[in-house]
Amino acid sequence: MDNDQARRRALGEFIKTQREQTPPAQAGLPQLSLGRRRTPGLRREEVAQLCGISVTWYTWIEQGRTDSVSPQALARIAEALHLPRAKRAYLFELAGKKDPVLPEHGGESAIAPEILETVRHFRAPAYLMDRYWNALAWNPAARKLFAGWLDTRAGNRNLLHFMFCTEEARQLTGDWEQRARRVVAEFRADCAPWLDDPQVVSMVEELSARNALFKRAWRLQDVVEREGGERRFHHPQMGDLSYRQVNFRVANRPDLKLVTLMPDSAGIEEA
């Protein structure tokens, strides 16, 4: 299977999973017209009608049999399925199209040394990741918090590897299973432009083989933004810790993420 076929199939599978998860009432369909259903989601013909396209063509899109889907048709599908921003962006990335309602992003450029240096000037834990979620830079507070990932004992600086392949992550992360599922959905949103990247494919295959939870979560095709919020940890030396995560994108390198963990209270030790 070539890259174009793989992307068409991935696009069709994603649209299908979202259709099956969209309640008819959310799409504005009258209750009397619903009838008996095998699944709680929308039918293909209902989405096609909402989008103003033929059922045959919509079926071909879900089956990955057409590459002639226009940005306008994708926008109508996104609106019919009430996709939130992260899932809408993921839809257009899979299709290789520009969302007609969003501005275009700039291209990549080299990482300026001052960006890497900025991370080290945060007092609270902070780290910078690339598109593959490899840590590129971190400060002493992050190194102290993330034992097994950012300290000298770590042999792999990839956050997904740390989360799913180390015992340190299970012990450190509050409510590990719930957090791990969300991490997979966040990574899927982040890597949407590079799903056919050999390094992404290799990472997903390796993690799926090593961790059953990752494999199940990846197949669900859930997508969420890395929005931050409360993060709880149980550190072997520092005890229970609570932070508010705040994320930043580098202006000329939107594939880079600066993650900061701001203490919830003054009582949390900072390095």
Disulfide bonds with the S-S distance in Angstrom:
none
